[in-house]
């Protein structure tokens, strides 16, 4: 299963919420193949990614967006490539 990790503040800021919404929208195009995780930017899960700004969007350990909202269309393209389609 492919994971989209959205690292953000707790409670989530407006941009973090938008980033997660775009991730959910992209994941909906791949039922039962993609899960979206909202993770705290200050949590230990963020350490390997050198998080400096939020939101940070990661697809299967590949950083696809730092400090910006990644559109669902771009996320879907990355997911499609990872699935092999």
N, C-alpha and C positions, 0 to 999 in steps of 0.2 A: 504494500500500500504506500502510495506517495503521500508525503506530509508537506503541508504548507505551514510554516511556523511564522506567526506574526508576533514579533517582540514589541512590546509597548509599555507604557506607564501603567501604574495601578493607583487609582482608577484610570481607565483608558482616556486619553485625550481625544479630541475630535478627529484628528488625522489617524490615530491608531484605530478608532472605530471604523472610519472609512476604509482603511487598509484591510481590516478584517472582513468587512462587508464585500469588498472586491474579491477577496480570497474565497469567501463562501460562494459567491456568484460563479467563479471559475470552477470550483470543486463540484458544483451542481451539474456541470456538463459531463462529469465523469463519475456517475453513481457507483458507490462502493469501491472506488479505486483511489479516492483522494480524501484525506481528512485534514481539517484545519485546526491548528492549535494556537491558542492565544497564550503567550508566555510573558512573564514579567521581565522587563529589560534589565532589572537588577538581580535577577535570579542566576543561579550557576549555569543554566542552560545557555545563557547568552555569552559566556566567556569565550568559547571557541571562535566566535564570529567577530570579536573585536568591536563590539557594539559601541558606537559613539553617539549616534542620533537615532531617534525613533520617528516613525516606525521602521523596523528592520524586517524585511520579508525574505524568507528563506524557503526554497523548494528543494527537498531532499539534500540538504547541506550545501546547496548552491545559493549564494546571495544574489537576489534579483532586484532588490531595491533597498536603498539606505536613505532614511530621512525623507521619503516621499511615498505617495500612494501609488502602488503598481496597479494599472488597470487590469480588470478581469481578462480582457482580450490577450494581453501580454502573458499573464499567468497561464492561461489556457494553452497558449502556444508552447510555453516551456514544458507544461505537463504533457502535452501531446508528444513532444520530442522525447521526453523521458519514457513514455509508455511505448514509443517506437512506432508512432503513427504519423 
